[in-house]
Amino acid sequence: MGPTCSSPAAKMATRCYESGQGTGLEPSLVIRVPSGAASSRPTPHGRLLVAQTSRREKIWDTYSGEPLHSFPHNHIVRSVALSPNASHLLTGGQEKKVRMFDLRRPDAEPDLLTEGSAISHEGTVKSVVWVGEHTGVTAGEDGIIKWWDLRSRTVSTSLTFPGPITSMELSPQTNRLVVTSGKTVSFIPALPNGNQTHSLTLPYAPSSASIHPILQDRFVTGSMSDEWVRVHDLSGEERDVLKGHHGPVHCVEFSPDGEMFASGSEDGTIRLWQTTPGKTYGLWQGNQTNGG
């Protein structure tokens, strides 16, 4: 393992440059995260970062690294989403509730998104995303995706899967939701508009999936059944298997420009992989490989 350095932006991680020992492509940047940090999201302008750890969310100033506000919950938070203008925050998790916080009034009670009951889903809320200014989309282990009108706090439509949903991400460039459930990966219009949903069945159950935002010809997946990151084309054919993690892979995501993708594992690391190994980009200089 190479030298380490502290991460001043958020004080949440240590960056480690290492070559790894697996076959296939290997990452050149590894970020070590504290135990219990389930996910994080930057604001569109990059000044704020929101991350949840256990039963509490925190808003961070990425310039100073200082926490700005904390939002306690009664159970583990699994997903957070910031509005496009960074004025509101959606949260969801094992309470089965979706909350909306007004960041302009951080001490105010949040609004609960429900349908006539005390909960938002019949199972753990696995993902919340913000689509445009007025729509929140939530996915639960109950196998249901719900589109919420955040002005009226009501469900405008929903989609039911035959089994629990394990992940959902918004791909703004393709304007689609990428959803995993069982062995299926589905690419769904972010706002229901009658366009066709594209679904694939893989030979394993992915824990997370992310589509290339520019080329839109491939997607990456993680799995809880092994330690590998896989690359597939849109027919489902496996293009590559990336080894380097030492625990199940919980989440994967492409960068907005598609030049790299990240994978987060139970081993406590986030690994960054080049889409085109050897290309000069960021940390990767000249003819360095993904592990150089």
N, C-alpha and C positions, 0 to 999 in steps of 0.2 A: 504494500500500500504506500502511496506517495504521501507528501506532506499535507497537512490539514491547515485550514484557516477559518477563522470565525466569520459568520455571515452578519455583517452589521445592519443590513436592510431590515431584517425582521427579528433578529436574535432568536431564531427558531431552529436554525440548522447549522450543520458544519459541512463545508464543501470538502470532498475528498477526491483527489485525482488518483485513479487506480486502473491497472490494466485488466484485472480480473483473471480468472483461470478457465472459464468455459470455452467451448468451441463456438464458432459462428461470430457474429459481430459483438463487440464488447463496448461498453460505455466509456467515455472519457471524463464524465462528470457524475459524481455521486453526491447526493445531498442527504445527510442524516437528519432525521426528524425526531422530535421528542415522542416518547410513548404516549399513545392516545390521540395524537393529532390526526384526525380522520380525513380532512380535506381543507383546502384553502382556495380563495378566489381573489384575484386582483380587481380593482375597479378599472373601467375602461381607460381612464387617464393615468392609471398607474400609481397614484398617490396613496391610495388606501389598499390594505390587504385585510381580508376577513378570514379567520381560521377558527375551527372549533376544536376544542380539546375536552374530551369527556362530556360534562354537562354544562359547558360554558363556551360561549363564543367571544372572540375579541376582535375589535377593529384596531388595526395597526397603521401607523404612519410609516410608509416605506422609506421616507427620506431620513427620518431620525431614528427609526426602529422602536419608537415608543408606543405602547398600547394607549389608545384613545378612549375606549369604552368597552365594558364587559357586559354580556347579556346572559344571565344564569337561566338554566333550564332544569326541569325535574328529572330528566333522563338523558341518555347519550344522544347527541346531535350527530346526524349522519350526512347532512348536506346543507349548504348555504348558497344563496344567489343574491347578487346585488342588482338593483335596477340600473338601466342604462345611464341614468344621470346621477347614480350613487346616492340617491335620497332615501331609498328604502331597502330593506333586507328581508328575504324569505328564508325560513329555516324549517327543517323537518328531521325527524329521527324516530327513536324507539318509543316515544310517547304516542306515536301515530297521529300527531298534530302538526299542522302547518301554521306557522306564525308569520306575521308581517310586521316588522319594526320600522318606525319612522326615525331615520337617523338624524333628522333635524330636531327631534325631541327624544333623545336616547333614553331618558328616564321615564317616558310614558309607557303605559301598558300596551303590548302588541295587540293587533287584531288577529283573531283566530279564523281560519278558513274552514268552515264546516258545512255540512248539509243537514241541518236540523238535529245534529247529535253533538256529543262532546269531542268527537275525533274527526279527523279528515280522511283517514284511510282505515281499513280493517286490519292492516298489518303495518310493520315498520315502514316509515317513509324513506325510500332509498335515494331519491333524488328530487331536487327542486331546481327549476331553471326559469329565467325571465325571458319572455319573447316579446319584443317591442316594449312600449311604455305601459300597457294596461293588461297584459296577459301573463299569468303564472302557470307553469305546467308542473305537475307533481306525479311521481310514480311510486307505487307501494308494493310491498310483498304480497298484498292482496291481488296482484296481477292487473291492477287498473291504473291507467294514465288519465289524469283529469286536467282539463283546461279551465282555469279560473279567470273570470272577469274581475280584476282587482279593484275596479271602481265600485261594483255592487257586491263584491265578496261572494259571488255565486259561481257555480259550475256551469259553463256554457256547453260543454260536451265531454264525452269520455270514451275510452277505448279499453276493452278488456282482453287480456291475454289468457291462455289456458293454464298458465302457471305463474309462480312468483316472478316479479321483475327484479333483476339483480343490479342493473345500472341503467342510467339514461343520461346522455349528454346532448347539449345543443351545439350543432355545427353552424355558426352564423353564416359562413361563406357558402354553404350548400343549402341553407335554410331548412335543415332537416334535424330531427331528433334521431339519435342512434341509440337503440334500446336492445338490451340483452335479457333474455328470459329462457331458462332451460338451455338447450343447445342452439337456440335461434338468435340471430342478429337481424334486427329490423331497422330500416331507414324510412322514417315517417315524416311527412310534411310538418314543419314546426307549428303551423296554423292549419287546421283542417280546411282543405280547399277542394277536395275531390280528386286530387292527384294520387296516383297509385303508390302504395307502400311496397317497397322492395324488401323481401325477407329471404334469409339463407339459413340452412340447417348445417351446423358444423359437427364433426365427429366427437366433440367435447363440449362441455358447458363453459362458455366464456364468462368471466366475472365483470368484464368491461370491454368496450370497443370504441374506437375513434377512427373516423374516415379522414383521408388526406384532404385538406381544405381546398387545395388548388387543382391537383390532378384529378381527384375524385375517382381514382381507378383502383384504390387499395384501402384497406383498413387494418389496424393493429388491434390485437386482443391480449388480455391477460387471463389467467385461469387460477382458480383456487386448488386445482388438482395437481399442479406441478409448478415449477419455478421459472417457466419459460415465457417469453413474449413472442407472439407469432404475427406474421404479416400475411394477409390474404388478399387476393384480387376480388373483384365484385361478383365473380362466379362462385366464390368460396374456396378456390384452389389455394393451397398453402404455398407462399412464395419463399418464406424464410422463417427460421426459428432462432431467436436470440437468447443466449444463455449468459448468465452473470449473477442473477439474483440467488439468494439462499433461503427463500421462503416463498409461499404463494403470492401471486401478483394480484393485488386488489384493484388497481386502476391504471389506465393508459390514456394518453391524450397527445394529439399532434399540436405543435406550435402553430400560431395563426398563419405563418408563411409556409408551413409544410416542410421546412428544412430539417426539423428534428422532431422527435416525440419523446415523451417522458413516461416512465413506468414506476409505480409505487408498490412496494412489497411489504409483506409481514416481517421481512428481515430488518426493517427500520430505515431503508434507503429509498431515495428517488433517483432513478438513473436516466440520463439523457443520451439518446441514440441519434446518430445522423441518418437521415433518409438516404443520402448519397455518400457513402463512406469515402474519405479521401478528399472531399471538396473543402476548400478553404471557407470556413464559416465560424464566426465567434471564436470559441476555444480551440476549434480544430484549424490548424494552420498547415498550408502546403500539402504534402503527401502523407500526413499523419493518418493512421487508421482510426477506427472508432475507439480503439484502446490505447492510442498513442499518447 
